[in-house]
Amino acid sequence: MNSNLAGSRIRRKAAAGAIAVAMALSSAPASALIVFDPRNYAENLLSASRALEQIHNQITSLQNEAQMLINQAKNLTSLPTSLLGQIEGNFSEMKSLLGEAEKLAYSVQDIESQFTSAYKNFGSDLSSQQLVNGARQRWQTSVSAFEHSLKTGAVAVDNIAGTQEQTSALVGASQSAVGVLQATQAGNQLLAVQAKQVADLTAMLAAQGRAEALEEARRAAAQEQAREQFSRFMTGSSYSPSGVRPSDRTG
């Protein structure tokens, strides 16, 4: 009996509550109601995702541009190591030494005129003393040429140590280059060092060849002079005995 009464009371309270809620909802304005639209929510979420993706792409683009500018700055960075002054100094030293060649120099025109007068002129218009003086002059020219050849070789040998140091420094600079410009400059300086080595070798060979050629020319001239003097002795024309250095004789 009591349980029936309690259940009846609960049902009445629930019904009254439902009626009250219904009355409250019916009396509230339509604008006050919250309505969830799944489609609209999905579209808004997609738009936000696209906006975030665009922002991310812009950030990435700015980062790439910044890195590109950094790389360009590195590529335009000049090489801090410059040995061109030393290399040019070596060139000047060897050039100055070659300019010190006495008697017959390296000029083609000078060689042609001086060689003709000193090594080919044994005519009858020359006295015996002039022939002897010419032989002495040729001997002095050969001695000077050999001395010059030794000096040139000594300078070339002295440059080897400096060339090794320059090469090591430039190779190290090339390996640590931060950009294209530095690597290119290091490579160009290495080529300059190689050119200097070739120039030293060329100068040394030229000096040696000059000395050997002058010595061969001196021997040939000595033979020709000996024939001329012997001819004058045999014919008794314009001959006067004169001493000749042992070095003026044919070897």
Buried (B, 14 or more C-beta within 10 A) or exposed (E): EEEEEEEEEEEEEEEEEEEEEEEEEEEEEEEEEEEEEEEEEEEEEEEEEEEEEEEEEEEEEEEEEEEEEEEEEBBEBEBEBBBEEBBEEBBEBBEEBBEEBEBBBEEEEEBEEBBEEBBEBBEEEBEBEEBBEBBBEBBBBBBBBBEBBEBBBEBBEEBEEBBEEBBEBBEEBBEEBEBBBBBBBBBEBBEBBEEBBEBBEEBBBBBBEBBBBBBEBBBBBBEBBBEBBEEBEEEEEEBEEEEBEEBBEEE
